[in-house]
Structures are given as C-alpha cells and as structure tokens.
Amino acid sequence: MSTAIEIRQVSKQFENGVRALDNVSLTVAAGEVVCVVGPSGSGKSTLLRTVNRLETVTSGDVLLDGESIHQAGKRLNALRQQAGMVFQQFNLFPHLSVLDNIMLAPLRVQGREADEVRQQALALLERVGLGHRGASYPAQLSGGQQQRVAIARALAMQPKVMLFDEPTSALDPEMVGGVLDVMQDLARDGMTMIVVTHEMGFARAVADRVVFMEAGRIDHIDQPSGFFEPAAGSRLDAFLSEVLR
Ligand SMILES: Nc1ncnc2c1ncn2[C@@H]1O[C@H](COP(=O)(O)OP(=O)(O)OP(=O)(O)O)[C@@H](O)[C@H]1O
C-alpha cells in the first residue's frame, strides 16, 4: 500500500521553551485510519497541525505522498490542499449560507467552475445527511450539524487525507454519534485519516491503529491484533481510565 503521510522525526519546541513534540515518527498508509489519543498537553494537536504545516517544526519533516510540506516552497498551497482539516470549533463563516461555506474555497482558492462546485457541494451535503439545509446559516444549525458541514467543506477541496482535531469534543453528547457516523462512512470509503479523539469506542471500532501519546512522544501504538494495556499507575493508565469510564 502506498504511503500517504510520513511524519519523520518531528520535534517541536515553542518559543516559550515548551517541547511539545520529541522526535515523533509515524507513517500512515493510503486508506488507513489512525486515531491519536493521550492526556491533555501530550502533543496530539501539535502533531496533527505539523502535517499540514499549520505549525512549523523545529526539526524533522512531514511528507505528503512523498513530498515535503515543511520545505515546500511554491508547492505549499497545493500540498496544504491535499490535507483537509476539521477542528473542534467548526470555524464556519457565520455570514455565509451552508452551501456558500462549502463552495467558497473550491471557487476562490482552487478557481474551479461554479456549476461543478455547486453540484459537488450539494452531493456532499447529502452525504453528511444535510441535503435540505444548504440555504441555512450556521447559527440555525446544531453543533453536530455545523460540524458535519465543516466536514463537507473540507471534503469539497478534494483532499487526499483528512485530519480531525477532536471533532466531537465541543458537542453535546447527543450530537456526537451523527458526526462519528459521517467519519466512519468516510473511513469505509477509503479516506486516509488521522483523528485526534477521546472517543475510545470510535477509535477501537474504526481505526486501523491507535497511537497513544504521552509527553510529546509516541508511547505505544495499538495494532489491530491486540489492545494496549498501559502500565498500572502510569499517566496513560489514568487518562484511559478517565475516558473509558
Ligand atoms: N502556540 C503554543 N505556544 C506555546 N506552547 C504551546 C502552543 N501550543 C501548544 N503548546 C504546548 O505544547 C504542549 C502540547 O500541546 P497540544 O495542544 O499539542 O497537546 P494536546 O495533546 O493536543 O492537548 P489537549 O488534549 O489538551 O488538546 C502543551 O504543553 C501546550 O501547552
């Protein structure tokens, strides 16, 4: 299987001295779903953000389909578009309708043709179960619906990989399932995904591998063959007891 994402010995030290990532390496194959879990502050978001260079690296590199994103030069925008990102806060434009939110970047950033973009946006809205809400504004939707629009918006750029940063953490519990269902469908369709999440049920049901981070390093990777038992009394053990409770 071809490699979609290669995180190569990435370290990140912020200007305040915090070492958020310490020599992290991870390879994600095309079509693979990797969930990243770990205690607060362990570096999960920072790692995800280095993949599309929302965060620079202190050393190391990330390759998307074999191309360096941290040395990308003029190719940076093109490479960034290969990695769709979904955030905890949905970040929709409040003054634009749902349909316009989805169409904006394909039109403005990619310069694609309006009819084609509209057809695709409508199909994506159907896909996330909101085919009837294209004319609504974000404030008229629930948090879960807004997050499904944000997923459709990311997909509209036709990315090769999708990066999710705690996509359900800001949602009311009854909204979580609908968003996870959309993500599970995407996984089934063969999308390459890295998902930072505390949803261990989702991670174990959908992920090909689960990466456990602790203090800026990958502590352990669960393979499909067996689940990880953290050392009793460790920080990861405490964290997992908390999220699995
Ligand atoms: N812009 C920044 N400037 C300085 N320090 C930062 C910055 N962003 C993150 N950090 C620090 O880097 C470390 C890793 O943060 P990160 O957000 O990646 O962790 P996380 O595992 O995603 O945590 P959470 O689950 O709480 O979101 C933390 O100590 C955090 O305070």
The ligand as a MOL file (V3000), in Angstrom:
LIG
                    3D

  0  0  0     0  0            999 V3000
M  V30 BEGIN CTAB
M  V30 COUNTS 31 33 0 0 0
M  V30 BEGIN ATOM
M  V30 1 N 1.2670 28.0040 20.4640 0
M  V30 2 C 1.8240 27.4510 21.5500 0
M  V30 3 N 2.7630 28.1250 22.2510 0
M  V30 4 C 3.3340 27.5680 23.3400 0
M  V30 5 N 3.0450 26.3410 23.8180 0
M  V30 6 C 2.1110 25.6300 23.1560 0
M  V30 7 C 1.4570 26.1390 21.9960 0
M  V30 8 N 0.5700 25.2060 21.5590 0
M  V30 9 C 0.6840 24.1680 22.3960 0
M  V30 10 N 1.5980 24.4060 23.3670 0
M  V30 11 C 2.0150 23.4960 24.4340 0
M  V30 12 O 2.5090 22.3080 23.8260 0
M  V30 13 C 2.1180 21.1680 24.5790 0
M  V30 14 C 1.3150 20.2360 23.6710 0
M  V30 15 O 0.0630 20.8770 23.3510 0
M  V30 16 P -1.0170 20.1980 22.4190 0
M  V30 17 O -2.1380 21.1700 22.2510 0
M  V30 18 O -0.3760 19.6600 21.2080 0
M  V30 19 O -1.4990 18.9710 23.3330 0
M  V30 20 P -2.7860 18.0590 23.1880 0
M  V30 21 O -2.3180 16.6750 23.4970 0
M  V30 22 O -3.4310 18.2740 21.8830 0
M  V30 23 O -3.6920 18.5840 24.3750 0
M  V30 24 P -5.3080 18.7080 24.5150 0
M  V30 25 O -5.8280 17.3070 24.5940 0
M  V30 26 O -5.4770 19.4560 25.7980 0
M  V30 27 O -5.7710 19.4510 23.3040 0
M  V30 28 C 1.3390 21.6840 25.7680 0
M  V30 29 O 2.2270 21.8080 26.8460 0
M  V30 30 C 0.8630 23.0610 25.3100 0
M  V30 31 O 0.6950 23.9170 26.4040 0
M  V30 END ATOM
M  V30 BEGIN BOND
M  V30 1 1 1 2
M  V30 2 1 2 3
M  V30 3 2 2 7
M  V30 4 2 3 4
M  V30 5 1 4 5
M  V30 6 2 5 6
M  V30 7 1 6 7
M  V30 8 1 6 10
M  V30 9 1 7 8
M  V30 10 2 8 9
M  V30 11 1 9 10
M  V30 12 1 10 11
M  V30 13 1 11 12
M  V30 14 1 11 30
M  V30 15 1 12 13
M  V30 16 1 13 14
M  V30 17 1 13 28
M  V30 18 1 14 15
M  V30 19 1 15 16
M  V30 20 2 16 17
M  V30 21 1 16 18
M  V30 22 1 16 19
M  V30 23 1 19 20
M  V30 24 2 20 21
M  V30 25 1 20 22
M  V30 26 1 20 23
M  V30 27 1 23 24
M  V30 28 2 24 25
M  V30 29 1 24 26
M  V30 30 1 24 27
M  V30 31 1 28 29
M  V30 32 1 28 30
M  V30 33 1 30 31
M  V30 END BOND
M  V30 END CTAB
M  END
